[in-house]
Amino acid sequence: MYRSMEECLIDLEKHGHLIRIREEVDPHLEMASIHLRMYEAGGPALLFERVKGSKFRAVSNLFGTMERSKFIFRNTWDVTQRIIALRNNPLTALKHPLQSVGTGLAALTALPMKGMSSRPVAAQEIAISDLPLIKHWPMDGGAFVTLPQVYTEDPEKPGIMNSNLGMYRVQLSGNSYEQDREVGVHYQIHRGIGIHQTKATKRGEPLKVSIFVGGPPSHTLAAVMPLPEGLSELTVAGMLGGRRFRYSYEDGFCISHDADFVITGEIYPEDTKPEGPFGDHLGYYSLVHPFPVMKVRKVYAREHAIWPFTVVGRPPQEDTAFGELIHELTGDAIKQEIPGVKEVHAVDAAGVHPLLFAIGSERYTPYQQVKQPAELLTLANRILGTGQLSLAKYLFITAEDRQPLDTHEIEQFLMYILERMDLKRDIHFQTNTTIDTLDYSGTGLNTGSKVVFAAYGDAKRELCREVPELLKNIRGLDNPRLVFPGVVAVEAGKFESYEQAAGQMREISDAILEQGTLASCPMLVVCDDSSFLSESLSNFLWVTFTRSNPSHDIHGVNSYVEHKHWSCDNVIIDARSKPHQAPPLLHDPAVEKRVDELFARNGSLSSIRL
């Protein structure tokens, strides 16, 4: 049970989970570069003792491995898991009362505690410019907070139990923000803060916002928890931390006593400024768009405060561990929310939101001999209408029949569906709808399309295990490469426009039909570099599903529309880079060279093998 971030770091260091960097490090790209290398190496947490331009220390890679994350919460993990399970299914407590006794005692730590006299975070009042202003990627618009706990309350029902604690990135400098007086708050659709701002705007009043940074690690994790409705993030912060969330109010703003830093301010109705660019978790930059600007009131810091941060980029990154922690902690919540669904996997390597795998049930017509998706389609609509799952573009869904399935066995799961899918019946589109704010494959900010690939029943085809000879002789297709059985990547020149691409795909389809059929290859992926895409499963997932918009980029061999339903003989996904899409994240070579010195002989990180 940690009372502060520093207590946690002392414990981590004692057990070999933390390294101190004693050299002065520049927050402009260098700190991020060090973090990225350390995460990739599976290394320890990093305590930066001398941050150039700031008197405050900084820590990163805190949640970089599941081992370290579980170590941090080793005394509270199991009971928190049980309490969340009870919230999802309270009948468990009635069926197994003796097993639930401990949860009642632990739940006492879930209740926030107001009005204590000791407020360590208020030890000093500082300015935004005093903070470690960390810039992560070369094209970033400025310095950002990447592990904030953004706190707001429902304007119609104020109070801490009607609050939202979310992790929305905060831009501290750059663009047209007035230094020390304004910060940008970037939040995506389907977020609790949006509901609160909508209510405040209707009332004609500003939304009060408190941004907590640091404090016990449980507070940070609570900010990213997708909790059942009615369960406050602050209760999870208390349960996971083994210590009640301590707070009070000043000038109407909630103050977390145990945070390392608190930034208070107000968001006024319709007050926006350009925010970004920012290197994000899809592996590209999210570009400049208008987002709410927060007028800063006060900034507090505790004595010897420590600034936690992470770096997001092409997955896997530290936020991958967040996803694993959340999945393990919430357990079977999706089963309770959508009866009939057995498993949903948001695929990290594809940027999380673009791609979902799901296992459902197929119970509608057990008396019929012919097996085909029916209940699965109902479940698919439920999944794509549920919270942040609704941001997905691609959903592959099936049901277990004669063999168990695991959505985390990605290649086998996709092969199972591709073997069984009826390409004339089992592909279902949703157009002109919402997708992830950070996904630039669509037709505009937050807008794009979705597709469901459903499959059930006996195998309909045997998948090719080498590139079919037919594909080696198609004019306009170059360098065909097998990705895995049933999927082949090809190159077809540079994407110029959707009209040009549609013509290209028709020519490819006609050329294939002239030479025969491709029954064993249900999916072709057109890309800029088929050698890169086929090099690893991770590359396939990242390129294919982050660079395509289903309605615009899915084509087919012998495709046609009948009664508004689209069908084909073979799916073609155009995953080439498009002119409107955001650029991928690339390192600055000069910065990388400077960082090499820390990992060289006599540097603080020389013991780490990269």
Secondary structure, DSSP 8 states (H G I E B T S, - for coil): --SSHHHHHHHHHHTT-EEEEEEEE-TBTHHHHHHHHHHHTT--EEEEEEETT-SSEEEE-TTSSHHHHHHHTTTTHHHHHHHHHHHH-THHHHHSTGGGHHHHHHHGGGS-EE--S--GGGGEEE-GGGS---B-STT-SS-EESSEEEEEE-TTS-SGGGEEEE---EE-SSTT--TTTEEEE---SS-HHHHHHHHHHHTT--EEEEEEE-SSHHHHHHTT----TT--HHHHHHHHHTS--EEEEETTEEEETT-SEEEEEEEEEEEEEEE--EE-TTSBEE--EEEEEEEEEEEEE-TT-EEEE----SSSSHHHHHHHHHHHHHTTHHHHHSTT--EEEE-GGGTSTTEEEEEE---S-TT-SS---SHHHHHHHHHTTSGGGGG-SEEEEEE-SSS---TTSHHHHHHHHHHH--TTTSEEEEEEEE--TT-TTSSBTTEEEEEEEEE-SS------SS--GGGGG-TT-EEEEEEETTEEEEE------HHHHHHHHHHHHHHHHHH---TT--EEEEES-HHHHHH-HHHHHHHHHHS--HHHHEEEET-EEETTEEE-SEEEEE-S--TTS--B----HHHHHHHHHHHSTTSTTTT---
